[in-house]
Amino acid sequence: MSPDDSVTSAPAKKRTRNREQPTPHKERVRAYKARKRETHKEISVYVRPELKDVLVKLCELKEMTQAEMLEMLIEAEARTSKLL
């Protein structure tokens, strides 16, 4: 009886996963922003702290993100002003 026929012998080569390394967080963020830039424009604004607090509360009440809330407010004002 050879050692290869033995039930207790270990396999000749251990199996390992052939798996790529996960994408680093910075690369995922960079790719997300690149996709977002295809359909959206970035704005940067400064508002008074009390208005920012109101925006946060509105977003919580409506269960929306701040970006969604600002888009909704801009669209509503544009419709009122007949720009849309």
C-alpha positions in Angstrom: 0.0 0.0 0.0 1.5 3.4 -1.0 1.2 6.6 1.0 -1.1 8.1 -1.7 -3.7 5.3 -1.1 -3.9 5.9 2.6 -7.1 7.5 3.9 -5.3 9.7 6.4 -2.8 11.2 3.9 -3.1 14.9 3.2 -3.8 16.1 -0.4 -0.8 16.9 -2.5 -1.7 20.6 -2.9 -4.0 22.7 -0.8 -6.8 24.3 -2.7 -6.9 28.1 -2.5 -9.4 30.6 -3.9 -8.5 32.4 -7.0 -9.9 35.8 -6.0 -8.9 39.3 -6.8 -8.2 41.8 -4.1 -11.2 43.9 -3.1 -11.3 47.4 -4.6 -9.9 50.0 -2.2 -12.4 52.5 -0.7 -10.8 55.5 -2.4 -11.1 53.8 -5.8 -14.8 53.0 -5.2 -15.5 56.6 -4.1 -13.6 57.9 -7.2 -15.7 55.7 -9.5 -18.9 56.7 -7.8 -18.1 60.4 -8.3 -17.2 59.8 -11.9 -20.5 58.1 -12.6 -22.4 60.8 -10.7 -20.7 63.6 -12.8 -22.1 62.1 -16.0 -25.7 63.0 -14.9 -25.3 65.7 -12.2 -23.5 69.0 -11.5 -21.8 69.7 -8.2 -22.6 72.8 -6.2 -21.0 74.1 -3.1 -22.9 76.6 -0.9 -22.6 78.2 2.5 -25.8 78.8 4.5 -26.5 80.1 7.9 -26.3 77.4 10.6 -30.0 77.8 11.5 -31.0 77.2 7.9 -28.8 74.1 7.7 -30.5 72.8 10.8 -33.9 73.4 9.2 -32.7 71.6 6.0 -31.7 68.6 8.1 -35.0 68.5 9.9 -36.9 68.8 6.6 -34.9 65.9 5.2 -35.6 63.7 8.2 -39.4 64.5 8.0 -39.6 63.8 4.3 -37.1 60.9 4.5 -35.0 62.4 1.7 -31.3 63.2 1.3 -30.2 66.8 1.4 -29.4 66.7 -2.4 -32.9 65.4 -3.1 -34.5 68.1 -0.9 -32.5 70.9 -2.6 -33.4 69.5 -6.1 -37.1 69.5 -5.1 -37.0 73.0 -3.7 -35.2 74.4 -6.8 -37.7 72.6 -9.1 -40.6 74.0 -7.1 -39.3 77.6 -7.3 -38.5 77.2 -11.0 -42.1 76.0 -11.7 -43.5 79.0 -9.6 -41.3 81.3 -11.6 -42.3 79.6 -14.8 -38.7 78.6 -15.7 -39.6 74.9 -16.0 
